[in-house]
Amino acid sequence: VKVVGLSSAEALAYLDAGTADIAITHNPVLLAAYESSNPEAISAGVFASEFIVVGPDATATHPSVGELFRSVADQGLPFVSRDDGSGTHAREIAIWDGLDVDPSDEPWYVRTGTGMGATLQVADQRRAVTLSELGAYLTAASTVSLAPIPLEATDGLGNPYVATFGGDANDASRAFVDWLSSDAGVEAIDRANRVLFGVAVYRSP
């Protein structure tokens, strides 16, 4: 297996172009568009994690992610967005849309157009708030001073990942996706959690 780390938008573009055999993504809007254009495609949920909000001052507890984002907008606190077509960016935009807030032209809203690691570094430098996938944050946690902001409720922060391949894909692609959901695949994911993080970050959907 050769793995290439990309945003969901880029991964689906690779799949569409035939450059990749399988795309594992977490942007449901882009996946739905891909499946609409490729009705023969086969998708299966393979694991899930969660999103967290991190910032430089993580002592105050907020009732929900929506209330936290509302506070950012009302106070004009610095916020850094990936803005790269990733599943994280899609979830961030969904949260803003749920508040009927468009931050795109606000001076406190910073776009990086790049991956989560670089976005966390920018947020750290600017002492800003950002939305992150949990595993990505834990990978970078030792290099930044950002910390998870406590939330009383975590509704809307679940993060399912879906594996997609073409209906005419080779047998190895189908077998790999089936394996990810098998007992052996689940055990491999659990083992990776223990080795990489020491806690269960990625779990069965």
N, C-alpha and C positions, 0 to 999 in steps of 0.2 A: 504494500500500500504506500503510495506517495501522497503526502498531505501538503496542501498549499493553503496557508492561512489568508483569508480574504474577507471582506465585508460580504453580507448576504447578497447585495446587488452585484458585486463582482463575481461571486461564486455562481449565481444563476446565469450570469452572462457567459461564463466559462462553460457551463452545462449546455446552454443553448447553442453555443458555437461548436460543441463537440470536443472541446479542449479538456473537459473533465468528464468522468464517468458517473460520478455521484456528487451532489451538492448537499451539505448539511447546513441548514440555514435557520434563522429565527426572525425573519421578517415576513409575517403572514400576508401583508398586502402585496409585496413583490412576488411571493410564492403563488398567490392566487392568480396574479397576472400571468405568470409563467405557465401555470397549469391550464389557464384559459387558452393560451396560444399553443400549448402542447398537450392536447387532451389524452394522449396515450401515456403520458408520464405517470409514474407510480410514486406515491409519497407515503412515508410511515414515520410516526413519532418514535424517536429513539432514546432521548433522555431530556432532562429539564434541569434548569438551575433557577436563579432568581436575580432580579435587579436590585441594586441598592443605590442610595443617594449618598455621596460623600462630599465633605467640605472641610474647611479649616477650623471651624468651631462646631464641634459635634456634641455639645453638652445639652442643648435644649431639645426636648422631645416634641415632635409635631404629631397631630392626630392622624394624618395620612399623607401620602405622597402628593396628593392634590393640594392640601393645605400648605405643605412645604413649598411647592412650586408657586402657589399664590403669594406666599410670604416673600419669595425671591423677587417676583414681579412688582409687588407693592413697595418693597424697600429698595428696588433697583440694585440688588446684590449681584456681583459678578457671577455669570453662569457660562460654562464652556460646553459646547455641543460638538459631537463628532461630525455631524452634517456630512455623512459619507454613504448614505444608503444602507447602513448596517441595521440589524435588528434593534440594537440599542438606540440608534437615532430614531427609528420608526416608533419605538415605545415612548421616547421623550416627546415626539411631536404629538402622539396620541394623548399624552397627559396634558400638554398645553391646549390642544383642541378641546379636551373635556372641560377646561376652565374658560373656554372662549377667549384665550389670550394668544396673540400673535407677537412673539418676541423678536421676530426677524430683523426689525429695524431699530431695536432698542440699543442704546449705547452700552448697556451692561451685558449684552448677549454676544459671546465670542464663538466663532466657528473655526474648527481646525481642519475639517475635510480629511481627516486621517484616522488611524486606528486608536484603540482604547489606551494603549500604553502611552503614546505621545499625548493624547488628550488629557490623561491624568497628570502628566508632567506639566502641561500648560495650566491646568486648573490649580496645581500646586504652586506654580510660580506666581499666578495672579490671585492666589488666595480666594479661589472661586468654588462654586458648587458645580457638581456634574453628576450625571446618571451613569452608572457602570454596571456591567455584568459582574457578579460576585467573583467568579474565578479570575477574571482579568484584574480586578482590584487586588485580590490576594497575591497574585503573581507580582504586582508592582508595589505592594504595600510597604516593603522595606526601603523603597527609594523615594517615597513621598511622605509628607506630613499630614495628608488628608485622612479622615476617619469617617466611618459610616455614621450618618445622622440618624438618631433613634426615631422610630415611628411607632405609634400605638397600634396601627393597623397596616398590614402590608398588602391589602387588596390591590390587584392590578399590577403586581410586581413579579408574578410568575413568568417564567421564561422557557417555554418549550422549544426544543430543537427538532427539526424534521429533516429526514434524509429523502432525497428525491433522485430518481434516475429515469431515463427514457424507457418507454415501453419496449423498445427494441434493444435494450442494453444487453451486454454480454452476461453470461451466467455468473461470472465472478461478482459483478455489481449486485445482482439480486442476492447472491449468497452472502455477501458482506453485510448488506442491510438486514437480512434475516438473522445473521449472527449477532448483530448489535442488540437485537431484542431478545435473543436466546438467553438461557441461564448462563452460558459461558461468556456471552457479551456483557451481561449485567455484572458478573463477577469481575471481568476485566475493567469495567468502569469503576467499580468499587475499589479495586486495587489501585487504579490510577489516582483516585481521590486520596487514598491513604498516603501514597508516595509523594504526590505533588502538594497536598494541602493539609493532610492530617485530619480533615473533616470531610463530611459528605457534601460536596458542592454540586456534583452532577449525579442525578438519580434517575430511576426509571420513570417514564412519563405517567 
